[in-house]
Amino acid sequence: MSGSEASIELAGVTKWYARGQTVLDRVSLDYRGRGAIGYLGPNGAGKSTTLKLLVGLLRPSEGTVRLNGADPFRDRATALWDVGAVIENPEAYGSETVFDALNRVGRLRGLGEEAIDADIDRCGSEIGLPPLGQRCGTLSKGQRQRVALAAAFMGDPKVLLLDEPTDGMDPAGRIHLRSVLRKRREDHLILMSSHLMADVTEVCDRLVFIDHGRILLEDSTEAVIGRTESKLLDVEFAAPVDPASLRALAPTVEEVEVLAERRVRLRFDGRAETRAKVLEECRRLGTLRSFTSAFTALEDAYLDVIGAGPRR
């Protein structure tokens, strides 16, 4: 890794493909040094476009983009020299073996034969690679993702741009990769998008929410989770409940959704005192088997932020 500070910068970036088709609208981000930033938003929000701008695959219509201080579109070699990226399911050539694919990336990074072998060994122990002699075209989706991540890690770049990094992995693989990324954020700068809230919660120390090309909120993970109390409860009764009896929960409960003959989802104002009252009223309707938040705290925050629209 070079001695210069890792940095990701977008200043007033707007991107459109045609008149009336604005994909990014005056997006500004500035991250330096180390840490992990989660980039969250629905499909079509502008996440992948942002990452493509950062690696020089697209040119901004307005504004400036800098990666490690260089313009990735005009000076791609300088900007990307110390960057590893996984964007929109990249795959090695099907006829290549795993070793050949990683060896090719290592040579493109200017690594010598011994350094390449050492990096492949490191990635194998860190991520878990399929057999090095196996052809990439025969790999499962999760195995191909591991090869793509290993390619991004070759040369130990100080900036990592990761689009859905655990895509295709089984639960054990996702848990392991989250551990790897938590360790890497201590001395690397990571920008990652993901639809899996567990990935973001466990890896990222800051979050950026984007929708319709505009940044809605940017804050620490802790602050984002703390801003929203759970407003949805899943209640399971020991025996089937008459839907008509659920009317007794009004006006404490704003909405009742019947999920099954014994399970209902309740929407309320999110306050702790109201939650306690809902529990008390549900117990009057029958014996409870479970009474839990419908989503994680970050999922609730995501729904709150994305549903609220642009804000300062």
C-alpha positions in Angstrom: 0.0 0.0 0.0 1.2 3.5 -0.8 1.8 6.2 1.7 -0.8 8.6 0.5 -4.2 8.8 2.4 -7.0 6.8 1.0 -9.9 8.9 -0.1 -13.3 8.8 -1.8 -14.7 12.1 -3.0 -17.8 13.2 -5.0 -18.6 16.9 -5.1 -22.0 18.0 -6.5 -22.1 15.0 -8.9 -25.0 14.7 -11.2 -25.4 12.0 -13.8 -28.0 11.8 -16.5 -28.2 9.5 -19.6 -30.9 11.5 -21.4 -33.0 14.6 -20.8 -35.4 13.9 -18.0 -33.5 10.7 -16.9 -31.4 12.0 -14.0 -29.8 9.0 -12.1 -27.7 11.0 -9.6 -28.7 14.5 -8.4 -26.0 16.6 -6.8 -24.4 13.9 -4.8 -21.5 14.8 -2.5 -19.5 12.4 -0.4 -16.1 12.8 1.3 -14.4 9.9 3.1 -10.7 9.6 4.0 -8.4 7.4 5.9 -10.0 4.2 7.0 -13.4 2.7 8.0 -16.4 1.2 6.3 -19.4 3.1 4.8 -22.7 1.3 4.0 -24.4 2.6 0.8 -28.1 1.8 1.1 -31.1 2.4 -1.1 -33.7 0.5 -3.2 -33.1 -0.8 -6.7 -32.5 2.0 -9.1 -31.5 4.5 -6.4 -28.1 5.3 -7.9 -25.8 3.0 -5.9 -24.2 1.1 -8.8 -24.0 4.3 -10.9 -22.0 5.9 -8.1 -19.6 3.0 -8.0 -19.2 3.0 -11.7 -18.3 6.7 -11.6 -15.7 6.0 -8.9 -13.9 3.5 -11.1 -14.2 5.5 -14.3 -16.7 3.4 -16.1 -18.9 6.4 -16.3 -18.2 10.1 -16.6 -20.2 12.6 -14.4 -22.6 15.0 -16.3 -21.8 17.6 -13.6 -19.5 17.8 -10.6 -16.2 16.1 -9.8 -15.1 12.6 -8.8 -11.8 11.8 -7.1 -10.5 8.5 -5.9 -7.3 8.7 -3.9 -7.0 12.3 -5.2 -7.1 11.4 -8.9 -9.9 11.7 -11.5 -10.8 8.0 -12.3 -12.2 8.9 -15.8 -9.3 11.1 -17.0 -6.4 9.4 -15.0 -7.7 5.9 -14.5 -4.3 4.3 -13.9 -3.4 6.7 -11.0 -6.9 6.6 -9.5 -7.3 2.9 -9.5 -3.8 1.7 -8.8 -4.6 1.2 -5.1 -8.2 0.2 -5.4 -10.0 -3.1 -5.4 -13.6 -3.3 -6.7 -16.4 -5.7 -7.1 -19.2 -4.1 -9.1 -22.3 -5.8 -10.6 -21.2 -9.5 -10.4 -17.9 -9.4 -12.2 -16.7 -12.9 -13.3 -13.5 -14.4 -14.6 -13.4 -16.0 -18.0 -15.1 -19.4 -17.8 -12.1 -21.2 -19.4 -9.6 -19.8 -16.9 -8.7 -21.7 -13.8 -9.1 -20.0 -10.4 -5.3 -19.6 -10.3 -5.1 -18.2 -13.8 -7.7 -15.6 -13.1 -6.0 -14.4 -9.9 -2.6 -14.6 -11.5 -3.8 -12.3 -14.4 -5.1 -9.7 -11.9 -1.8 -9.9 -9.9 0.2 -9.2 -13.0 -2.1 -6.3 -14.0 -1.3 -4.9 -10.5 2.4 -5.2 -11.2 3.1 -8.0 -8.7 5.9 -10.4 -9.2 5.5 -14.2 -9.3 6.3 -14.7 -5.6 4.1 -11.8 -4.5 1.2 -13.2 -6.6 1.6 -16.7 -5.0 1.7 -15.2 -1.5 -1.4 -13.1 -2.2 -3.3 -16.1 -3.5 -2.4 -18.0 -0.4 -3.4 -15.1 1.8 -6.8 -14.7 0.0 -7.3 -18.5 0.1 -6.9 -18.5 3.9 -8.8 -15.2 4.4 -11.8 -15.7 2.1 -11.8 -19.4 1.3 -11.2 -20.2 -2.4 -12.3 -23.2 -4.5 -9.5 -25.5 -5.8 -7.1 -23.3 -7.7 -7.0 -25.7 -10.7 -10.8 -25.7 -11.2 -12.2 -23.8 -14.2 -14.2 -20.7 -13.3 -17.0 -21.7 -15.6 -17.8 -24.7 -13.4 -18.0 -22.7 -10.1 -21.2 -22.0 -8.2 -22.4 -18.5 -7.8 -21.0 -18.3 -4.3 -17.6 -19.6 -5.4 -17.4 -17.1 -8.3 -18.1 -14.4 -5.8 -15.2 -15.5 -3.6 -12.9 -15.4 -6.7 -14.1 -11.9 -7.5 -13.4 -10.8 -3.9 -10.0 -12.4 -4.0 -9.2 -10.5 -7.2 -10.3 -7.2 -5.5 -8.0 -8.0 -2.6 -4.9 -8.8 -4.7 -2.1 -6.4 -3.9 -3.8 -5.3 -0.7 -5.4 -2.1 -2.1 -6.2 0.5 0.5 -9.6 1.3 -1.0 -12.3 -1.3 -1.5 -15.5 -0.6 -3.5 -17.9 -3.6 -3.0 -21.3 -4.0 -4.6 -23.3 -6.7 -2.7 -20.1 -8.4 -1.5 -21.9 -11.5 0.0 -24.1 -12.1 -3.1 -24.6 -15.8 -3.7 -22.9 -16.9 -0.5 -24.5 -19.3 2.0 -25.1 -18.0 5.6 -21.8 -19.4 6.9 -19.9 -17.7 4.1 -21.7 -14.4 4.7 -20.9 -14.5 8.4 -17.2 -15.3 7.7 -16.9 -12.5 5.1 -18.4 -10.0 7.5 -15.7 -10.9 9.9 -13.0 -10.4 7.2 -14.4 -7.0 6.3 -14.6 -5.8 9.9 -11.0 -6.6 10.3 -10.1 -4.8 7.1 -11.9 -1.6 7.9 -9.3 -1.0 10.7 -6.7 0.0 8.1 -8.6 0.2 4.8 -11.4 2.5 3.4 -14.4 0.5 2.3 -17.5 1.6 0.5 -20.1 -1.2 0.2 -23.7 -1.5 -1.0 -25.9 -4.3 0.3 -29.5 -5.2 0.6 -28.7 -7.4 3.6 -29.0 -5.3 6.8 -27.0 -7.8 8.8 -24.0 -7.2 6.5 -24.2 -3.4 6.9 -24.9 -3.5 10.6 -21.9 -5.7 11.4 -19.4 -4.2 9.0 -20.1 -0.5 8.5 -19.5 2.3 11.0 -21.2 4.9 8.8 -24.3 4.8 6.6 -25.4 6.7 3.5 -29.1 6.4 2.3 -29.9 7.2 -1.3 -33.1 7.2 -3.3 -34.0 8.5 -6.7 -30.4 9.7 -7.0 -30.4 12.0 -4.0 -28.7 11.5 -0.6 -31.4 11.3 2.1 -29.3 10.8 5.2 -25.7 10.3 6.1 -24.7 9.5 9.7 -23.0 6.9 11.9 -24.5 3.5 12.1 -25.1 3.9 15.8 -26.9 7.2 15.3 -29.1 5.9 12.5 -30.2 2.9 14.5 -30.9 5.1 17.5 -33.1 7.5 15.7 -35.8 4.9 15.0 -37.7 2.7 17.5 -39.3 -0.4 16.1 -42.9 0.4 15.0 -43.8 -3.1 13.8 -44.5 -6.1 16.0 -45.0 -9.7 15.1 -47.3 -11.5 17.6 -47.9 -15.2 17.6 -50.8 -16.7 19.7 -50.8 -20.2 21.0 -54.2 -20.8 19.4 -56.0 -19.4 16.4 -57.5 -15.9 17.0 -60.8 -14.6 15.7 -59.9 -11.6 13.4 -62.9 -9.7 14.7 -61.4 -9.8 18.2 -58.3 -7.9 17.0 -60.5 -4.8 16.7 -60.1 -4.5 20.5 -56.5 -3.4 19.9 -57.6 0.0 18.4 -56.8 2.8 18.9 -53.5 1.6 20.6 -52.5 -0.1 17.4 -52.6 1.8 14.1 -52.8 -1.2 11.8 -53.4 -4.9 12.0 -52.1 -7.4 9.4 -53.1 -11.0 9.7 -50.2 -13.2 8.6 -51.7 -16.5 9.5 -54.4 -17.9 11.8 -52.2 -17.5 14.8 -49.9 -14.7 13.7 -50.5 -11.0 13.2 -48.3 -8.0 12.5 -49.1 -4.8 14.4 -48.1 -1.2 13.6 -47.9 1.3 16.4 -46.2 4.6 17.2 -42.9 3.0 18.3 -42.9 4.3 21.9 -41.9 2.0 24.7 -45.0 2.8 26.8 -47.2 2.0 23.8 -45.4 -1.3 23.2 -46.0 -2.3 26.8 -49.7 -1.5 26.4 -50.0 -3.5 23.2 -48.4 -6.5 24.9 -51.0 -6.2 27.8 -53.9 -6.0 25.3 -52.7 -8.9 23.3 -52.5 -11.1 26.4 -56.2 -10.4 27.0 -56.9 -11.9 23.6 -55.2 -15.2 24.2 -52.0 -16.9 25.3 -48.9 -15.6 23.5 -46.1 -17.8 22.0 -44.0 -14.8 20.8 -44.0 -11.0 20.8 -41.1 -9.6 18.8 -40.1 -6.7 16.5 -40.9 -7.5 12.9 -37.6 -6.2 11.6 -34.2 -5.3 13.0 -33.5 -1.8 14.2 -31.6 -0.9 11.0 -34.4 -2.3 8.8 -36.8 -0.1 10.6 -34.5 2.9 10.1 -34.2 2.1 6.4 -37.9 2.0 6.0 -38.3 5.2 7.9 -35.6 7.1 6.0 -36.4 5.8 2.5 -40.2 6.3 3.1 -39.7 9.9 4.3 -38.0 11.1 1.1 -35.2 13.7 0.8 -34.2 15.5 3.9 -31.3 17.6 5.2 
